[in-house]
């Protein structure tokens, strides 16, 4: 009897070895990998290839998948490393290949702007909704009941082109995905966000949902160099009209890192903003936002601030109000409805426009009568308009972002020189009159 059981045991082990060998051969076969590649192409529009597959217990692994997006796909290139799909034993008993989870060690994803003439990608319906016989001959019978439930990406690097917000990247972030019918709910945390010439932002959390042909950002939290929070929410549709919107707001964000180097020592404060980024169908992106500065100060600025301080001890001019309306696009940047005020001392109103590195704009500067009185002749020839407790003059702004120029300083300098010249002439006449009188005939 023992010999019989021994023989049966050997036969069982041999059977397992044969099944295991057949499974390994099948997994590494060209047909199975082609099937997986076609499934990826149907699901996310990326045409690529898997490297060799390995069977590890109840998991299938692959060292790499790489491919490029098809026509209409928002994905230009995709590369995934160290993939592993686990199949819970309970699901296999039920006859369903439930992948829970799919783990990816490293994902590199590059987005692109689809040309207008390309047709949008039509994502295929879920397998359970596919009509009978549709591509059935391409699907191995044993895999016709495959269900992907969860996904985990240990490190993801996402990049987008310069045509979108000047280009940027989200690197070193961790993602978790969970299936919800034909959609995916996801969470991303950690990593760094870099966009165009803006300062780097630390990612705290992104909660999002991806449906066939669209994506929704339910909540995003970013931190700017350790100060303040930026909140995001929005949507993106790349299937029907290729349009989107991103709403944002900031709280307690230090202004200094967001300024050009030449201005970082001149203006300080905490930036408060609320606005939206729109991606209209067939049109360039646009940003509209209301900006305000809390605890703002002007420092190390030209003589105007020094005059407003009246040469006093403080080295900075505290601001009671600083706000503007921001309008931006791929080629230009505008600040409209600018209002800056240190009450009772200085007020600035106007608009500025930045095109590339060039700056131009029209401002009105108001000074208190006491400050204007420190400039001989300025009230008569420069600050001639009186309104709302200030004496006003128009100012034209030109030059570059690094070296802006204004036409007020030359005018004040010219008036000061005239006043000095007139003062010298009066002093000379007084001296001559004194000499004449002192040299007159002596009294008898």
C-alpha positions as CSV (number, residue, x, y, z in Angstrom):
1,X,0.0,0.0,0.0
2,X,2.8,2.4,0.8
3,X,4.3,1.8,-2.6
4,X,1.0,2.6,-4.2
5,X,0.7,5.9,-2.3
6,X,4.4,6.6,-3.1
7,X,3.8,6.1,-6.8
8,X,0.6,8.2,-6.7
9,X,2.6,11.0,-4.9
10,X,5.2,10.9,-7.6
11,X,2.6,11.0,-10.3
12,X,1.0,14.0,-8.5
13,X,4.3,15.9,-8.3
14,X,5.0,15.0,-11.9
15,X,1.6,16.3,-12.9
16,X,2.2,19.6,-11.0
17,X,5.6,19.9,-12.7
18,X,4.0,19.4,-16.1
19,X,1.2,21.9,-15.3
20,X,3.8,24.4,-14.0
21,X,6.0,23.9,-17.0
22,X,3.0,24.3,-19.4
23,X,2.0,27.5,-17.4
24,X,5.5,28.9,-17.7
25,X,5.7,28.1,-21.4
26,X,2.3,29.6,-21.9
27,X,3.0,32.8,-20.0
28,X,6.3,33.3,-21.9
29,X,4.6,32.4,-25.2
30,X,4.2,35.1,-27.9
31,X,0.5,34.6,-28.0
32,X,-0.1,35.4,-24.3
33,X,2.1,38.5,-24.3
34,X,0.4,39.7,-27.5
35,X,-2.9,39.3,-25.8
36,X,-1.8,41.4,-22.8
37,X,-0.4,44.0,-25.1
38,X,-3.7,44.2,-27.0
39,X,-5.6,44.5,-23.7
40,X,-3.4,47.5,-22.7
41,X,-3.9,49.1,-26.1
42,X,-7.6,48.8,-25.8
43,X,-7.7,50.0,-22.2
44,X,-5.4,53.1,-22.3
45,X,-4.5,53.5,-25.9
46,X,-0.8,52.6,-25.5
47,X,0.7,50.1,-28.0
48,X,3.7,48.4,-26.6
49,X,5.3,45.1,-25.5
50,X,5.9,43.2,-22.3
51,X,9.2,41.7,-21.5
52,X,9.3,38.0,-20.5
53,X,6.8,36.9,-17.8
54,X,7.5,34.9,-14.7
55,X,5.2,32.9,-12.5
56,X,5.8,33.5,-8.8
57,X,3.3,31.5,-6.8
58,X,0.0,33.1,-7.4
59,X,1.5,36.1,-9.1
60,X,2.7,36.9,-12.6
61,X,5.6,39.3,-13.0
62,X,7.4,41.2,-15.7
63,X,10.5,43.4,-15.6
64,X,9.2,45.9,-18.1
65,X,6.4,47.2,-20.3
66,X,7.1,50.0,-22.7
67,X,5.1,51.6,-25.5
68,X,3.7,54.7,-27.2
69,X,0.2,56.2,-27.3
70,X,-1.9,55.6,-30.4
71,X,-3.8,58.2,-32.3
72,X,-5.9,60.4,-30.1
73,X,-4.4,59.1,-26.9
74,X,-3.2,61.8,-24.4
75,X,-0.1,59.6,-23.7
76,X,3.0,60.0,-25.8
77,X,5.2,57.4,-24.1
78,X,4.9,54.9,-21.2
79,X,7.4,52.8,-19.5
80,X,6.6,50.6,-16.5
81,X,9.2,48.6,-14.6
82,X,9.0,45.7,-12.0
83,X,5.4,44.7,-12.6
84,X,3.6,42.1,-10.6
85,X,0.0,40.9,-10.7
86,X,-1.3,38.9,-7.8
87,X,-4.3,36.5,-8.1
88,X,-6.1,35.7,-4.7
89,X,-6.7,32.0,-4.4
90,X,-10.4,32.5,-3.6
91,X,-11.0,34.2,-7.0
92,X,-9.3,31.3,-8.9
93,X,-11.6,28.9,-7.1
94,X,-14.6,30.9,-8.4
95,X,-13.2,30.8,-11.9
96,X,-12.3,34.5,-12.0
97,X,-8.8,35.8,-12.5
98,X,-9.1,38.8,-10.2
99,X,-5.9,40.8,-10.1
100,X,-5.6,42.3,-6.6
101,X,-3.3,44.2,-6.7
102,X,-1.3,45.1,-9.7
103,X,2.0,46.5,-8.4
104,X,4.4,48.7,-10.5
105,X,7.8,49.6,-9.1
106,X,8.4,52.6,-11.4
107,X,6.2,54.3,-13.9
108,X,7.4,56.9,-16.4
109,X,4.5,58.6,-18.3
110,X,4.9,61.4,-20.9
111,X,1.8,63.2,-22.1
112,X,1.3,65.0,-25.3
113,X,-1.0,67.5,-27.0
114,X,-3.0,65.6,-29.6
115,X,-3.1,67.3,-33.0
116,X,-6.4,68.8,-33.9
117,X,-6.9,66.6,-36.9
118,X,-6.5,63.4,-34.9
119,X,-9.7,61.7,-33.8
120,X,-10.2,61.3,-30.1
121,X,-9.5,57.9,-28.6
122,X,-12.7,55.8,-28.0
123,X,-12.0,53.6,-24.9
124,X,-13.5,50.2,-25.3
125,X,-16.3,49.2,-22.9
126,X,-15.6,46.8,-20.0
127,X,-15.2,43.2,-20.8
128,X,-18.6,42.3,-19.3
129,X,-20.3,44.7,-21.6
130,X,-18.5,43.6,-24.8
131,X,-20.8,42.0,-27.3
132,X,-20.5,38.2,-27.6
133,X,-17.9,37.2,-30.2
134,X,-16.2,40.6,-30.3
135,X,-12.5,39.7,-30.6
136,X,-13.3,36.5,-28.7
137,X,-10.9,34.6,-30.9
138,X,-8.1,36.8,-29.7
139,X,-8.7,36.2,-26.0
140,X,-7.5,33.0,-24.4
141,X,-10.5,31.1,-23.0
142,X,-9.0,30.9,-19.5
143,X,-8.6,34.7,-19.4
144,X,-12.1,35.7,-20.5
145,X,-13.0,36.5,-16.9
146,X,-10.2,38.8,-15.8
147,X,-10.9,41.5,-13.2
148,X,-8.4,44.2,-12.2
149,X,-9.4,45.5,-8.8
150,X,-6.5,47.6,-7.4
151,X,-3.2,49.1,-8.6
152,X,-0.2,50.3,-6.7
153,X,2.6,52.4,-8.2
154,X,5.5,52.8,-5.8
155,X,7.1,55.7,-7.8
156,X,5.6,57.6,-10.7
157,X,7.2,60.3,-12.9
158,X,4.7,62.2,-15.1
159,X,5.7,64.8,-17.6
160,X,3.8,67.1,-20.0
161,X,4.9,69.2,-23.0
162,X,5.7,72.9,-23.2
163,X,2.4,73.5,-25.0
164,X,0.6,73.0,-21.7
165,X,1.6,75.6,-19.1
166,X,5.1,75.8,-20.4
167,X,5.8,72.2,-19.6
168,X,6.4,70.4,-16.3
169,X,6.7,67.2,-14.3
170,X,5.3,65.4,-11.3
171,X,8.1,63.2,-10.0
172,X,8.7,60.7,-7.2
173,X,5.0,60.3,-6.2
174,X,3.3,57.2,-4.9
175,X,-0.1,56.3,-6.4
176,X,-3.0,53.9,-5.4
177,X,-5.8,53.0,-7.7
178,X,-9.1,51.2,-7.2
179,X,-11.5,50.1,-9.8
180,X,-15.1,51.4,-9.7
181,X,-16.9,49.9,-12.7
182,X,-15.3,51.2,-15.8
183,X,-13.6,54.1,-13.8
184,X,-10.7,54.3,-11.4
185,X,-10.5,56.2,-8.1
186,X,-7.0,57.2,-7.2
187,X,-4.8,58.8,-4.6
188,X,-1.3,60.3,-5.1
189,X,1.0,61.5,-2.3
190,X,4.6,62.6,-2.0
191,X,6.9,63.8,-4.7
192,X,7.6,67.2,-6.3
193,X,5.7,69.2,-8.9
194,X,7.6,71.5,-11.3
195,X,5.8,73.6,-13.8
196,X,7.5,76.0,-16.3
197,X,9.6,78.7,-14.4
198,X,7.5,78.5,-11.2
199,X,9.1,77.4,-8.0
200,X,9.0,73.7,-7.1
201,X,6.0,72.5,-5.1
202,X,5.8,69.6,-2.7
203,X,2.8,67.3,-3.3
204,X,0.9,66.4,-0.1
205,X,-2.2,64.7,-1.6
206,X,-4.2,64.3,-4.8
207,X,-7.6,62.6,-4.9
208,X,-8.7,61.9,-8.5
209,X,-11.1,59.8,-10.7
210,X,-10.4,58.6,-14.2
211,X,-13.3,57.7,-16.4
212,X,-13.0,56.5,-20.0
213,X,-12.0,59.7,-21.9
214,X,-11.9,62.1,-18.9
215,X,-10.3,62.7,-15.5
216,X,-11.5,64.6,-12.4
217,X,-9.3,66.1,-9.7
218,X,-11.5,66.0,-6.6
219,X,-8.9,67.5,-4.3
220,X,-5.3,68.5,-4.5
221,X,-3.0,69.9,-1.8
222,X,0.4,71.4,-2.6
223,X,2.9,73.2,-0.4
224,X,5.2,76.0,-1.6
225,X,8.7,75.7,-0.2
226,X,7.4,75.0,3.3
227,X,5.0,77.9,3.5
228,X,1.3,77.9,2.9
229,X,-1.0,75.6,1.0
230,X,-2.3,75.5,-2.6
231,X,-5.6,73.8,-3.2
232,X,-6.7,72.4,-6.6
233,X,-9.8,70.9,-8.1
234,X,-10.8,70.4,-11.7
235,X,-11.5,68.2,-14.7
236,X,-10.0,67.2,-18.1
237,X,-11.8,65.7,-21.1
238,X,-9.7,64.3,-23.9
239,X,-12.3,62.2,-25.7
240,X,-15.1,64.5,-26.8
241,X,-13.9,68.1,-26.9
242,X,-10.3,68.0,-25.5
243,X,-11.0,70.7,-22.9
244,X,-10.5,71.2,-19.2
245,X,-10.6,73.4,-16.2
246,X,-8.5,73.6,-13.0
247,X,-9.6,75.8,-10.1
248,X,-7.0,76.9,-7.5
249,X,-6.6,78.9,-4.3
250,X,-3.7,79.7,-2.1
251,X,-3.4,80.5,1.6
252,X,-0.3,81.8,3.4
253,X,2.1,81.2,0.5
254,X,5.3,83.3,0.7
255,X,5.5,85.6,-2.3
256,X,9.3,85.8,-2.5
257,X,10.0,82.5,-4.4
258,X,7.4,83.4,-7.1
259,X,9.1,86.7,-8.0
260,X,12.0,87.3,-10.5
261,X,15.4,87.4,-8.8
262,X,15.6,91.2,-9.2
263,X,12.4,91.7,-7.2
264,X,12.9,89.1,-4.4
265,X,14.4,91.6,-2.0
266,X,12.0,94.4,-2.9
267,X,8.5,93.0,-2.2
268,X,7.6,90.6,0.6
269,X,4.4,89.2,2.0
270,X,2.0,86.3,1.9
271,X,0.2,85.6,-1.4
272,X,-3.5,85.0,-1.4
273,X,-5.0,83.9,-4.7
274,X,-8.2,82.4,-6.1
275,X,-8.8,81.6,-9.8
276,X,-8.9,79.1,-12.5
277,X,-7.0,77.6,-15.4
278,X,-9.0,76.9,-18.5
279,X,-8.1,74.7,-21.5
280,X,-10.7,75.6,-24.1
281,X,-11.3,73.4,-27.1
282,X,-8.9,74.3,-29.9
283,X,-7.6,77.4,-28.1
284,X,-4.6,78.2,-25.9
285,X,-4.8,77.9,-22.1
286,X,-5.8,80.9,-20.0
287,X,-5.4,81.7,-16.3
288,X,-7.6,84.2,-14.5
289,X,-7.1,85.0,-10.8
290,X,-7.6,87.5,-8.1
291,X,-4.4,88.3,-6.2
292,X,-3.9,90.0,-2.8
293,X,-0.9,90.4,-0.5
294,X,-1.1,90.0,3.2
295,X,1.5,91.6,5.5
296,X,3.0,93.2,2.4
297,X,6.1,95.4,2.5
298,X,8.1,97.4,-0.1
299,X,11.8,97.3,0.5
300,X,15.0,98.4,-1.3
301,X,13.0,100.2,-4.0
302,X,13.9,103.5,-5.7
303,X,13.6,107.0,-4.2
304,X,9.8,106.9,-4.3
305,X,9.6,104.6,-1.3
306,X,12.3,106.5,0.5
307,X,10.4,109.7,0.0
308,X,7.2,108.0,1.3
309,X,9.2,107.1,4.4
310,X,10.4,110.7,4.7
311,X,13.9,109.4,5.4
312,X,12.7,107.8,8.6
313,X,14.3,104.9,10.4
314,X,12.2,102.0,8.9
315,X,13.8,100.4,5.9
316,X,10.5,99.0,4.5
317,X,7.2,100.5,3.8
318,X,4.3,98.4,5.2
319,X,1.3,98.1,2.9
320,X,-2.3,98.3,4.0
321,X,-3.6,97.0,0.7
322,X,-2.0,95.3,-2.3
323,X,-4.2,93.5,-4.9
324,X,-4.6,92.9,-8.6
325,X,-6.3,90.8,-11.3
326,X,-4.1,88.3,-13.1
327,X,-4.7,87.3,-16.7
328,X,-2.2,85.0,-18.3
329,X,-1.7,82.8,-21.5
330,X,1.1,81.1,-23.4
331,X,2.5,84.4,-24.7
332,X,1.6,87.1,-22.3
333,X,0.9,88.0,-18.6
334,X,-1.2,91.0,-17.4
335,X,-1.8,92.5,-14.0
336,X,-5.0,94.6,-14.1
337,X,-6.8,96.8,-11.6
338,X,-3.6,97.1,-9.5
339,X,-4.2,98.8,-6.2
340,X,-1.3,99.3,-3.7
341,X,-1.6,101.6,-0.7
342,X,0.2,102.6,2.4
343,X,-2.7,104.8,3.8
344,X,-2.0,108.5,4.1
345,X,1.4,108.1,2.5
346,X,1.4,106.4,-0.9
347,X,-1.1,104.9,-3.4
348,X,-0.4,103.2,-6.8
349,X,-3.1,102.3,-9.3
350,X,-2.9,101.0,-12.9
351,X,-2.1,98.0,-15.2
352,X,1.0,96.1,-16.3
353,X,1.6,93.8,-19.2
354,X,4.5,91.3,-19.6
355,X,5.3,89.9,-23.1
356,X,8.3,87.6,-22.9
357,X,10.8,89.7,-21.0
358,X,9.3,93.1,-21.9
359,X,7.2,95.1,-19.5
360,X,4.9,98.0,-20.3
361,X,2.1,99.6,-18.5
362,X,0.4,102.8,-17.3
363,X,0.2,103.6,-13.6
364,X,-0.9,106.6,-11.5
365,X,1.1,107.4,-8.4
366,X,-0.4,109.4,-5.5
367,X,1.6,110.9,-2.7
368,X,0.5,112.8,0.4
369,X,0.9,116.6,0.2
370,X,3.5,116.5,3.0
371,X,5.7,114.1,0.9
372,X,5.3,116.1,-2.3
373,X,6.3,119.3,-0.4
374,X,9.7,117.7,0.1
375,X,10.2,118.0,-3.7
376,X,10.5,121.7,-4.6
377,X,8.4,122.5,-7.6
378,X,6.9,119.0,-7.9
379,X,3.4,120.1,-6.9
380,X,3.2,122.7,-9.7
381,X,4.8,120.6,-12.4
382,X,4.3,116.9,-11.6
383,X,1.8,116.1,-8.9
384,X,-0.9,118.5,-10.1
385,X,-4.0,116.4,-9.6
386,X,-5.6,116.2,-6.2
387,X,-7.9,113.3,-5.4
388,X,-8.9,111.2,-2.4
389,X,-6.3,112.8,-0.1
390,X,-3.4,112.3,-2.5
391,X,-1.6,114.4,-5.1
392,X,-1.4,112.3,-8.4
393,X,0.8,112.0,-11.5
394,X,0.7,109.5,-14.4
395,X,3.7,107.1,-14.8
396,X,4.7,105.1,-17.8
397,X,6.5,101.7,-17.1
398,X,8.7,100.1,-19.7
399,X,11.9,98.0,-19.8
400,X,12.3,94.3,-18.9
401,X,11.2,92.1,-16.0
402,X,14.8,92.2,-14.7
403,X,15.2,95.9,-15.2
404,X,11.9,97.8,-15.3
405,X,12.0,101.5,-16.0
406,X,9.6,104.4,-15.1
407,X,9.5,108.0,-16.3
408,X,8.7,109.6,-13.0
409,X,12.3,109.7,-11.6
410,X,13.7,111.7,-14.6
411,X,10.9,114.2,-14.3
412,X,11.4,114.6,-10.6
413,X,15.2,114.9,-11.1
414,X,14.7,117.6,-13.8
415,X,12.4,119.6,-11.5
416,X,14.9,119.3,-8.6
417,X,17.7,120.5,-10.8
418,X,15.6,123.5,-11.9
419,X,14.8,124.3,-8.3
420,X,18.5,123.9,-7.3
421,X,19.5,126.2,-10.2
422,X,16.9,128.8,-9.3
423,X,18.0,128.5,-5.7
424,X,21.7,129.1,-6.6
425,X,20.8,132.0,-8.8
426,X,18.8,133.6,-6.0
427,X,21.7,133.0,-3.6
428,X,24.2,134.7,-6.1
429,X,21.9,137.7,-6.6
430,X,21.6,138.0,-2.8
431,X,25.3,137.9,-2.5
432,X,25.8,140.5,-5.2
433,X,23.2,142.8,-3.7
434,X,25.0,142.5,-0.3
435,X,28.3,143.3,-1.9
436,X,26.9,146.3,-3.7
437,X,25.3,147.7,-0.6
438,X,28.4,147.0,1.5
439,X,30.6,148.8,-1.0
440,X,28.4,152.0,-1.3
441,X,29.7,155.5,-0.3
442,X,30.5,155.9,3.3
443,X,28.4,158.2,5.6
444,X,29.9,161.6,6.3
